[in-house]
């Protein structure tokens, strides 16, 4: 990462360069450059301007799937990083929690299925090099992958909705100290779980839940699950009751 008084440049993966121009605290201008076939950063360029984080969120939640996933991550970081500086409404925080699930899924799916990247990053010259049969085959492959994406995204969105509905008010109160500000970990109902012991005796599977928050979804052999915090050294702290997304507070 290079930083000067006028701009900050971040390079992600090998083919995307992001330049953030911090005009002022409530304004953002980001330049996205994709590496072209010659290996130079003068390919497709995307530029977005928002008057403030709330404006970015309003625009983002209705056009999320139109963005390159890396672009989505950068815009989401801008929205989320401003939580301490502006008071989002509970509904806005609901959408922020929803995007915690959708963006990582979209990014990982994008990486695992390069056909999507090829379609998105195609320039006119590459398309003209393909004959009709090759284009039809490409479209068929893309439709199959996109159907898989939509099916899995619907599952992720449903889970994200249940999480957000269960915990939005808690986060609103926690962030803005409206009624209380209490550490979830202080709950009497929380308990430490020895991951090694559970893996051997009771745990069937451990899945990432919200990676950035250190939360995991832990299943037992009966099929029941809890959301748990990774406390390190093979220890987890239970954050919900069984088969519930509501944080214990």
N, C-alpha and C positions, 0 to 999 in steps of 0.2 A: 504494500500500500504506500502510495506517495501522497504527501500532503503539503500544500502551500497555502498562502494566505487567500488565494483566489479559487483554488479547486482541489478536490480530493479524487484520486483515481483508484479504482478497485478492479482487479482482474479476477474473474471467476472462471473456473474450469480452463479450457484452452482456447475457446473460441468466442468468448464474450468479454468485452471491456466496458466497465461502467464508470462514467465520470459524473460526479455529483457537484453541482455548483451551488454552494450555500449562499443564496442571495441575501436572505435574512431568515430569522428563526421560523417565521410562519409561511415561508415560501420555499418551494423546491423545484429545481430544474435538473433533470437527469438525462444524460446522453448515453444511449446504449448502442454499441458498435459490435457487429458480428464479423468474425474473420471470414474473408472471402476465400475462393478456391486457390488463390495465389499465396495464402497465408498472411495477408495484410489486413489490418483493421480498417478497411475502407469499404466494407460491404454494406449490408442493410443498417440503417440508422433509425433509431426511434427516440423521440424526444417528448417528454411530458412535463407539464407545468401544473401545479396545484397552488391555490391561494393559501391553504392551510391543511393540516392533517385531517380535519373533519371533511373537507371537500374531497381529499384524496380517498377517504374511506367510502364516501357516498358514491363516487365514481367507480371505485375498485370492486365493490361487492356486486355490481350489476354487470361488470365486464371482465370478471376474473379470468374466465376461460379463453378470452381473446388475447391474453398476454403470453409471451414467452415465460416459462416458469421462473427463470432467473430474474426477469423483470418483476414478476409478481413478488418474489422474495424481497427485493430491494424496496418496493413500494410498501409492502407490509411492515418491514423493519422501520420505515419512516413513520408509519401510522402508530405502531405499537410503542416506539421509543418516546413518543410524545404524551403517553398516558400521564406522567407526573406533571406535565405543563399545561394541559387543558383538561377540563372536566367533561369527559365523554358521558353521554346519557347511557342508562342501562341497556337500551336497544343497541346503541353503537358498540358497547362492550360485548353484547351478545354476538354481533357479527365478527368482532375481533377474535373471540373465542372460537367461532366456527372456522375462521381462516387458519387457526393454529393447526387444524387437521387437514384442511383441503390443500394448502400450499405444499407441505412436505410430501403428501401423496402425489400431487401433480408433478413435482420435481423428480421424485424417484421413478415414477412411471415414465417420464420423459427420458430419463437416463437409460432405463432398462429397455426402451423401445425406440431405437434411433430412427425408425421409419417416420415418426412424428417430427423429429428434428429435421429430417430431410425434406419433408413436405413444407414445414414452416419456413425453412431457410432457403428454399429453392428461389433462385433468381430467374429472370425471363430467359437468359441464355441457356441455362441447364435444361429447362423445360423444352426449349426448341430442339435440343439435341436428341430427345426421346421420340421414338416413333409411336404410332397410335397403339400398337399392341403393348409396348412397354408402359405407356401411360395408363392403359386399362388395368394392367397387372399391378401397377403401383397403387392405383385408386382402390382396387380390390383389397390389397394388403392393408392399406390405410383404414378402410371401412371396418375390417375385422378387428384391428387393434383399437380403433376408436370405440367400437361397440363394447369391447372389454373394458376400456377406460370408463365409459359412462356407467356400466354396471357396477364396477368397483367404487367409482366415485359416489354413486347413490348410496352404497352401504356406508362409506365413510361419512357422508353428509348426515345420514340418519343418526349415526353414533355421535357425531359432533353436536347435532341439535339436542340430543338428550343430555349431553354434558353441559352445554351452554345454558339450557333451560334450568338445570339443577343448580348451577353455580354462579350465574351472572350477578345476582344480587349480592352474593358473598364478595365477589371481586370488586363490585362497585363500592361497597362499604369499606373494604380493605384498602383500596386505592385512595379513596377520598375521605376516609375516617368520618363517615357520616354518623354512624351509630356506634361503631366499635372498630378496633383494629387489633385482632388477636391471632396469634400464630396457630395455624391448623394443627401443628405438631403438639400443642399443649393439651389437646383433647384427651379426656380420661378414657375415651373409647379407642384411642389409637394404641397400637401395640407393635413391638418389634417382631419381625419375622426372620428367622434364620433361613436364608435362601438355600443353603446347602442341605440343611435338614429337610426342608420342604421338598426340594428337588428329589430327594431319595425316597421320602415317605408319602408325600401327598401332592406335590406339584406336578401337573401334567405338562404345562406350557407357560412360558413367560414371553409376552409380546410387548414391543414398544408401544406406548400410548401417546404421551406428549414428550418427545425426546428432549426438547429444549428446557422443559420444566423438571426433567428427571423422573417422570411418571411412567409406570409400567402396569400392564394388565396381566394379573397372575391367575391362572386357572388351576383348580385342583382336579383330582381324578374323577370327581362326581360331575364335573362340568361347571361348577360354580366359580365365580371370579371376584376379585377385588382390585381396586386401583391402589397402587403402592408407590411410595417414594423411595428412590434409590439412595440409601443412607451411606453407601460405600462399604467396602470390605465384606461383600456378600450379605449385607443386611438390608432389609426393606422395612419400611414403616407403613403400616396399613392406613390408608387415607379415606376409604369408604367402607360401608358395610357390604356384605356379600350381595352381588348382583345389583349394585346401585352405583350410579355416577355421582351422587350427591356427596360432597366432601363432608367429613365429620368435623363439625365446628362447635 
